[in-house]
């Protein structure tokens, strides 16, 4: 009997089943944890994707307002709420964006229906809410200072047939980095420590940057972009059809887009987008100036048939008030050898010929408000070579300047201290220590309607 009981207790064959069940249970528990963790990760990933999609949709709402404000004439600006559904595959996202406009003090709200060319907003706050797949809405808010773009005048420099900026050329903006440059046809070449505080557009050509060129905004061309010798673009770099290449420490601070390739030698701070389809390069229409005495009813018109008499009148100090000096001749109006011309009021020199200044010519606005000084060559007149030129420390004091020649004529500027204003030329060449600050100068008959606004963004944040 004792042996029988001992045999029964010594038989442990059932323990294997128990251990197997325990192992299976542990495996089941681990599998459950892994599945639960995977589901949690998928849910978190989905939530994160919806959050990012909603934020991106909200940012698209602010971008929609910036595009409208830059490209829509004030007379047709629609200030109602913007809504749009965006395809963001595999789901959809949408935004709702509103803008609040403010006067010059930055706090007094303005009604969009009251906007005119004389009564326009100087600040705007855009609030945009984005949603995705019914997730939690995300709201972006941005605030910007606005500066008007007048029809045909929304740039510091506009060149119709190519431009070359050579030695130590600096462009400053009026409000932030709005000193924009447009080269409507032809190519752009920039070198030797040039700094442009604005965007540069070359809608029908290429751009070459070298020797420490610094563009504080973006660069957008139709054809290829070549950068070298520490050339830098802070904003986006875009070329619709050509390659974007760089060497010798050339860099882009933001994203780079190319309809072709982006060279490995170009340092890009943001994301590279090679073989990318871009919209058309932003452009403007070269304005046309024709002389009509009816446009100058607020000025006294003095008409001359030769340049010597016109120059003697300007330098003689016998005129006052706002004045138009109309030269009905293809002669050359020249100033040289330390000539100083007092400008007691707004002055427009409108000539069928050429204007040339050399050897420290100084245009001195007299005391009081800043004067407008306009050098204008009407459309259809014979160009001359160049139509307008200045060199050797030409200076402008207490005066804002505009130079305009027809789109087939040329402008050459060099060796100057300071200039506030704008330049329009068929071909624009700037050399040797030239400094200008973009300042819109309204010319009767050239463009007085607000065609959009530049934006100097103060902040962008999620709220």
C-alpha positions in Angstrom: 0.0 0.0 0.0 2.8 2.4 0.9 4.5 1.7 -2.4 1.3 2.4 -4.3 0.8 5.8 -2.7 4.4 6.7 -3.3 4.1 5.9 -7.0 1.0 8.1 -7.3 2.8 11.1 -5.7 5.9 10.6 -7.8 3.9 10.8 -11.0 4.4 14.5 -12.2 3.3 14.1 -15.8 0.4 16.7 -15.3 2.8 19.5 -14.5 3.8 19.9 -18.1 0.2 20.8 -19.0 0.1 23.3 -16.2 3.4 25.0 -17.2 2.2 25.1 -20.9 -1.0 26.8 -19.8 1.0 29.3 -17.8 3.3 30.1 -20.6 0.4 30.4 -23.0 -1.3 32.8 -20.6 1.9 34.9 -20.3 2.2 35.0 -24.1 -1.5 36.0 -24.4 -1.0 38.8 -21.9 2.1 40.1 -23.7 0.3 39.9 -27.1 -2.6 41.8 -25.6 -0.2 44.5 -24.3 1.5 44.7 -27.7 -1.8 45.0 -29.6 -3.0 47.6 -27.1 0.2 49.6 -27.5 0.0 49.4 -31.3 -3.6 50.6 -31.2 -2.6 53.4 -28.9 0.3 54.4 -31.2 -2.0 54.3 -34.2 -4.5 56.5 -32.4 -1.8 58.9 -31.3 -0.4 59.0 -34.8 -3.8 59.7 -36.3 -4.4 62.5 -33.7 -1.1 64.0 -34.5 -1.7 63.9 -38.2 -5.1 65.5 -37.7 -3.5 68.2 -35.5 -0.7 68.9 -38.1 -3.2 68.9 -40.9 -5.5 71.3 -39.0 -2.5 73.6 -38.3 -1.5 73.5 -41.9 -5.0 74.3 -43.0 -5.1 77.3 -40.6 -1.8 78.5 -42.1 -3.3 78.2 -45.6 -6.0 80.6 -44.4 -3.5 83.2 -43.5 -1.6 82.7 -46.8 -4.9 83.1 -48.7 -5.3 86.6 -47.1 -1.7 87.5 -47.8 -2.1 86.6 -51.5 -5.4 88.6 -51.8 -3.9 91.6 -50.0 -0.8 91.7 -52.3 -2.6 91.2 -55.6 -6.1 92.7 -55.3 -6.8 96.3 -56.1 -8.2 98.2 -53.1 -11.4 99.0 -54.9 -12.3 95.3 -55.3 -10.9 93.9 -52.1 -13.3 91.5 -50.5 -13.1 91.6 -46.7 -15.6 88.9 -45.9 -14.6 85.6 -44.2 -12.6 83.3 -46.4 -13.5 79.5 -46.3 -12.0 76.7 -48.3 -11.9 72.9 -48.3 -8.4 71.5 -48.9 -7.5 68.1 -50.3 -4.9 66.7 -48.0 -5.2 63.0 -48.8 -6.4 60.7 -47.6 -8.7 63.1 -45.6 -9.9 66.6 -46.2 -9.1 69.7 -44.2 -10.7 73.2 -44.2 -10.1 76.7 -42.9 -12.1 79.7 -42.0 -10.1 83.0 -42.0 -11.0 86.5 -41.0 -9.1 89.8 -41.2 -9.3 92.8 -38.9 -7.9 96.1 -40.3 -6.4 98.9 -38.3 -5.4 102.5 -38.9 -1.9 104.0 -38.5 -2.0 103.7 -34.7 -2.4 100.0 -34.9 -5.4 99.9 -32.6 -8.3 101.8 -34.3 -10.3 99.4 -36.4 -11.3 100.3 -39.9 -14.4 99.2 -41.9 -13.4 97.7 -45.2 -16.3 99.5 -46.9 -14.6 102.9 -46.0 -11.3 102.1 -47.8 -10.2 104.6 -50.4 -6.8 105.5 -52.0 -6.5 108.2 -49.3 -8.0 106.3 -46.4 -6.5 102.8 -46.3 -5.4 100.4 -43.5 -1.9 100.3 -42.3 -2.1 97.1 -40.1 -4.1 93.9 -40.3 -4.6 90.9 -38.0 -5.6 87.6 -39.6 -7.2 84.9 -37.5 -7.6 81.5 -39.2 -9.1 78.3 -37.9 -8.3 74.9 -39.5 -10.0 71.6 -39.0 -9.3 68.0 -40.2 -11.6 64.9 -40.0 -13.7 66.5 -37.3 -10.7 66.8 -35.0 -10.0 69.6 -32.5 -9.8 72.9 -34.4 -6.5 74.7 -34.4 -6.2 78.5 -34.7 -3.4 80.6 -36.1 -3.1 84.3 -35.7 -0.7 86.7 -37.6 -0.3 90.5 -37.5 1.3 92.6 -40.2 2.1 96.1 -41.2 0.8 97.1 -44.6 2.3 99.4 -47.2 0.4 100.2 -50.4 1.4 99.1 -53.8 0.2 101.7 -56.3 -0.7 100.6 -59.8 2.5 100.1 -61.8 4.6 101.5 -58.9 5.0 98.6 -56.4 8.7 98.2 -56.6 12.0 100.0 -55.7 13.4 99.1 -59.1 11.6 97.9 -62.2 13.6 97.0 -65.3 12.0 95.9 -68.5 14.9 94.4 -70.4 17.4 93.1 -67.8 19.4 94.6 -65.0 22.9 94.6 -63.6 23.9 95.6 -60.1 27.6 95.6 -59.6 29.4 97.2 -56.7 28.1 97.7 -53.2 24.5 98.4 -54.1 22.1 98.5 -51.1 18.3 98.7 -51.3 16.3 99.4 -48.1 12.6 98.9 -47.7 10.1 101.5 -46.6 8.3 99.3 -44.1 10.5 96.3 -43.4 11.8 94.2 -46.3 9.6 95.7 -49.0 12.3 97.1 -51.3 11.2 94.7 -54.2 13.0 94.4 -57.5 11.3 93.4 -60.8 13.1 92.4 -64.0 10.2 91.9 -66.4 12.2 90.5 -69.3 15.8 89.5 -69.7 18.2 88.4 -67.0 19.5 89.8 -63.7 23.1 89.9 -62.6 24.1 90.9 -59.0 27.6 91.0 -57.5 30.0 92.6 -55.1 28.4 92.9 -51.7 24.9 94.0 -52.9 22.1 93.8 -50.3 18.4 93.9 -51.3 15.9 94.2 -48.5 12.9 92.8 -50.4 11.9 90.2 -52.9 13.4 89.8 -56.3 11.3 88.6 -59.3 12.6 87.7 -62.8 9.5 86.4 -64.5 11.1 85.8 -68.0 14.8 85.3 -67.3 17.5 83.9 -65.1 19.5 85.3 -62.1 23.2 85.2 -61.3 24.3 86.1 -57.7 27.9 86.2 -56.5 30.4 88.0 -54.2 28.4 88.2 -50.9 25.1 89.2 -52.4 22.4 89.1 -49.8 18.7 89.1 -50.6 16.7 89.5 -47.4 13.4 88.3 -49.1 12.9 85.6 -51.7 14.2 85.1 -55.2 11.8 83.8 -57.9 12.8 83.4 -61.6 11.5 81.6 -64.7 14.9 80.2 -65.7 18.0 79.0 -63.9 19.5 80.5 -60.7 23.3 80.5 -60.1 24.7 81.5 -56.7 28.4 81.6 -55.6 30.9 83.3 -53.3 28.7 83.4 -50.1 25.6 84.7 -51.9 22.6 84.3 -49.7 18.8 84.4 -50.1 16.9 84.5 -46.7 13.5 83.6 -48.1 12.3 81.0 -50.5 14.3 80.3 -53.7 12.1 79.5 -56.7 12.9 78.8 -60.3 10.1 77.5 -62.6 12.1 75.8 -65.4 15.8 76.0 -64.7 18.2 74.4 -62.2 19.1 76.1 -58.9 22.9 75.7 -58.4 25.2 77.1 -55.7 28.9 77.0 -54.8 31.4 78.5 -52.4 29.1 78.8 -49.4 26.0 80.0 -51.3 22.9 79.4 -49.2 19.2 79.6 -48.9 17.6 80.4 -45.5 14.2 78.9 -46.3 12.9 76.4 -48.9 14.3 75.8 -52.4 12.0 75.0 -55.3 13.1 74.1 -58.8 11.3 72.8 -62.0 14.6 71.0 -62.6 17.4 70.1 -60.2 18.8 71.7 -57.0 22.6 71.4 -56.9 24.3 69.7 -53.9 26.6 72.8 -53.6 23.7 75.0 -52.6 23.1 74.9 -48.8 19.3 74.9 -48.1 18.1 75.7 -44.6 14.5 74.4 -45.3 13.3 71.7 -47.6 14.5 70.9 -51.2 11.7 70.5 -53.8 13.4 69.5 -57.1 11.2 68.8 -60.2 8.5 70.9 -58.6 5.6 72.5 -60.6 5.3 76.2 -59.6 2.7 78.8 -60.6 3.7 81.7 -62.8 6.3 84.1 -61.4 4.7 87.2 -60.0 5.1 90.2 -62.3 3.9 93.7 -63.0 3.1 95.7 -66.1 5.6 98.3 -67.0 3.8 101.6 -66.6 3.3 104.0 -69.4 3.9 107.7 -68.8 2.5 110.3 -71.3 2.6 114.0 -70.7 -0.8 115.6 -70.3 -0.8 119.2 -68.9 -4.2 118.5 -67.5 -2.6 116.1 -65.0 -0.5 118.9 -63.5 -3.1 121.4 -62.5 -1.5 121.8 -59.1 1.9 122.9 -60.6 3.1 125.8 -62.6 4.3 124.6 -66.0 7.4 126.2 -67.6 8.1 125.1 -71.2 11.5 125.2 -72.9 12.7 124.2 -76.4 16.4 123.8 -75.5 18.3 122.3 -72.5 20.6 125.2 -71.8 17.8 127.6 -71.0 16.0 125.0 -69.0 19.2 124.3 -66.9 19.8 128.0 -66.3 16.2 128.3 -65.1 16.6 125.4 -62.7 20.0 126.6 -61.3 19.1 130.3 -61.2 17.0 130.1 -58.1 14.2 132.3 -59.5 11.3 129.8 -59.3 9.1 128.7 -56.4 6.2 126.4 -55.6 5.4 123.2 -57.3 6.8 123.3 -60.9 6.9 121.3 -64.1 9.9 122.0 -66.4 8.8 120.7 -69.8 11.6 120.4 -72.4 10.2 119.9 -75.9 13.5 118.9 -77.4 15.8 115.9 -77.8 18.7 117.8 -76.3 20.8 116.6 -73.4 20.1 118.3 -70.0 23.5 118.1 -68.2 24.7 119.1 -64.8 28.4 119.0 -63.8 31.2 120.2 -61.5 29.6 120.6 -58.1 26.3 122.0 -59.2 23.7 122.6 -56.5 20.0 123.0 -57.4 17.6 124.3 -54.8 14.2 122.7 -54.9 11.6 124.9 -53.1 8.6 122.7 -54.1 7.7 119.5 -55.9 9.6 119.4 -59.2 9.0 117.4 -62.4 11.5 117.6 -65.2 9.8 116.1 -68.3 12.0 116.0 -71.3 12.0 114.5 -74.8 15.8 114.2 -74.5 18.3 112.9 -72.0 19.4 113.8 -68.5 23.0 113.4 -67.3 24.6 114.4 -64.0 28.2 114.2 -63.0 30.8 115.5 -60.5 28.8 115.9 -57.3 25.5 117.3 -58.5 23.3 118.1 -55.4 19.5 118.5 -55.5 18.6 120.4 -52.3 15.0 120.4 -51.1 14.6 123.6 -49.1 13.2 123.6 -45.6 9.8 122.2 -44.9 8.1 119.0 -46.1 10.1 116.5 -48.2 9.9 117.4 -51.8 9.0 115.2 -54.8 11.7 115.3 -57.5 10.7 113.6 -60.8 12.9 112.9 -63.8 10.5 111.8 -66.5 10.8 110.9 -70.2 7.5 110.4 -71.9 6.7 107.2 -73.9 7.4 107.4 -77.6 10.4 109.7 -77.4 13.8 108.9 -78.8 15.9 107.1 -76.1 19.4 108.4 -76.3 22.2 106.5 -74.6 21.5 106.3 -71.8 18.3 108.2 -71.3 19.2 109.0 -67.7 22.6 108.8 -66.0 24.3 110.0 -62.8 27.7 109.4 -61.3 30.3 110.9 -59.0 28.4 111.4 -55.8 25.1 112.8 -57.0 23.1 113.6 -53.9 19.5 114.3 -53.0 18.7 116.1 -49.8 15.1 116.4 -48.4 13.7 115.0 -51.6 12.1 111.7 -52.7 13.1 110.8 -56.3 11.5 108.9 -59.2 13.3 108.2 -62.4 11.2 107.0 -65.3 12.2 106.3 -68.9 10.3 104.3 -71.6 10.6 100.5 -71.6 13.1 100.5 -74.5 15.4 103.1 -72.9 18.2 102.7 -70.3 19.2 104.1 -66.9 22.7 104.1 -65.4 23.4 105.1 -61.8 26.6 105.1 -59.8 28.8 106.8 -57.2 26.0 108.1 -55.1 25.5 108.7 -51.4 21.7 108.3 -50.7 18.5 108.2 -52.6 14.9 107.7 -51.5 12.5 106.8 -54.3 12.0 104.5 -57.3 13.7 103.7 -60.6 12.0 102.6 -63.8 14.1 101.7 -66.9 14.2 99.5 -69.9 17.6 98.4 -68.8 18.9 99.4 -65.4 22.6 99.3 -64.5 23.8 100.4 -61.0 27.4 100.6 -60.0 29.8 101.8 -57.3 28.4 102.4 -53.8 24.8 103.2 -54.6 22.3 103.2 -51.7 18.5 103.7 -52.0 15.5 103.4 -49.8 12.2 102.3 -51.5 9.8 105.2 -51.2 6.7 105.3 -53.5 6.5 108.6 -55.4 3.2 109.2 -57.1 3.4 110.7 -60.5 0.3 112.2 -62.1 -0.7 110.0 -64.9 1.6 107.1 -63.9 -0.4 105.4 -61.2 -2.4 106.6 -58.2 -4.7 103.7 -57.4 -3.7 101.2 -54.7 -3.3 97.8 -56.5 -2.4 95.8 -53.3 -0.3 95.9 -50.2 3.1 94.7 -49.2 3.1 92.9 -45.8 5.7 93.3 -43.1 4.7 90.4 -40.8 5.2 91.2 -37.1 4.3 87.7 -35.7 2.7 84.4 -36.5 1.5 82.2 -33.6 -0.9 79.5 -32.7 -3.6 80.6 -30.2 
